[in-house]
């Protein structure tokens, strides 16, 4: 019989939260992701996400505004905290250049980075097996667009 420390050690080796077939599913694997984004001005943010990014309105409540991008959803909730420095949401698109052009026409300004581990050229950077570009929403949150991972650049 295994001790609880042996079982816990084995679970840690597989990674916290690893799903085991013998334990059944808890629903996350079959669930849908919903991004939650803090905004200072809910109306301004809703206008940006709908009018500039083209997301669709789904619902509004005291919790915030729920928007839809295909099968994925984003909840904009009011917060007085400063925008986080990291990317909050990434949109996967088939090809970056036409999306960058369209969003630029709509007033979006793409970020340029020149760090040892991240350098953009014409607003696009390779990160391992994908190309990506970043911009800020109306509230200063960092968002990204990226192409599907490419196996021919897996080690880059």
N, C-alpha and C positions, 0 to 999 in steps of 0.2 A: 504494500500500500504506500502511495506517495504521501509525503508530508505536505502540509500547505505551503511550506517554503519552497519545496521542489516544484510544485505546481505553479506558484507565483513566479519563480525563476524562469520556468519554461515559457510562461506567458510573456514575460518581459523580453525574452529572446526573440519571440515572434513579433513583438511590437505591442505597445499598449493599445487596447481596443481591437486587437486582431479577432476576426470572427472565426469561430471553429464550427465546422459542420455538425459536430455532435451537440452543440449548444443551441442550435437554431438561430434564426435571425431576429434582431431587435428592431428592424424596420429601417435602419439608416441606409443600408445598401440599396434598398428599393425606394428610398425617399427621394425628394427633390430638394435641391439646394435653393436657398433664398439668401441673397446678400442683404445685409443691413448697413446703410450708409448714413452717417451723421450729417445733418445739414443745419445751418444757422437760420436760413430763410426757406421754409417749406415751399412756398409759392414760387419763389425764384428757382429753386432746385427742380421742382416739378416741371416748370416751363422749360428748363434746360434739357432735362432728360427726355421730355416728350417732343419738344419743338426742334431741338438740335440733334439729339441722338436718335429720335424716332421711336422711343419706347411707347407702349400702349398703356393707358390708364386701366387699372383693374378695380381698385377700391380705395376708399379713404376712411380713416377712423381717427380716434384720439391717439392711436399708436403711430400713425403716420400715413404716408401715401404708398400704396402698393402698385408697382408698375410691372409690365411684362415685356420680356424680350424673347420671342419664340416661346419655348417651354420653361424658360427660367424667369425668376421674379426678383425684383429689387424692392426693398422697403426703405423709403426715405423717412428718417425720424429726426425730429428737432433736437438739437444739442447745442449747448453753449461752449463746449470744449473745442480747442483748436483742431483743425484737420490733422489726421495722422500723416506721418511722413511716408509710409509705405503704400504700395498699390492696394486699393481696396477691392476693386473689381476688374476683371479682365474679360474682354469679349473676343472670342475666337472667330476670325473671318477667313475666307478662302484666300484673299490676296490683300496685302496691306495698302499698296499704292492707291488704288481707286477709293478706298475708304478714307485714307488720309486726305486725298484731294477733296472728296465730298465734305468731310468734316471741316477742313480748312475753309472751304467756301461758306460754311455756316458759322464761321467765326472762331472755331476751335484752334488753339495754339498748341502745337506739339512741343514737348520738352526735348532739349538736347542735353546729353550727358557725356562727360569726358573724365571717367574714373578708371583706375587700373583694371577693374573687373567689369566695367560697363561703359561702352563707347558707342554713341549713335553716329551714323553717317546718313545725312538726309533724313533725320528724325527716326531712323530704324537701327536697331541693334540686334546682333545675333546673341542669343542666350542658349548655349548648348544646342539642342536640336530645333530651336524655333527662332523666328524673327518676330520682333515686337516693337511697339512704339507707345509712348506715354503722353498723356495730356491731363489737364485738370478740369474738374467740373466747375460750375458756377460758385461753389462753396470752397474751392481750393483742394478738394480731394483728388488724389492721384488715381487715374483709371488707365487701363491699357487696352490695346488691341494686339492680337497676335495671330499668326498663321498656325495651322496644325503642325505638330512635330514632324520633322523630316528625318528619316532614318539615315540618309546620306550625310547628315551633319551631327550625328549622335554624340560624338566626342568633342565637339567644338566648344 
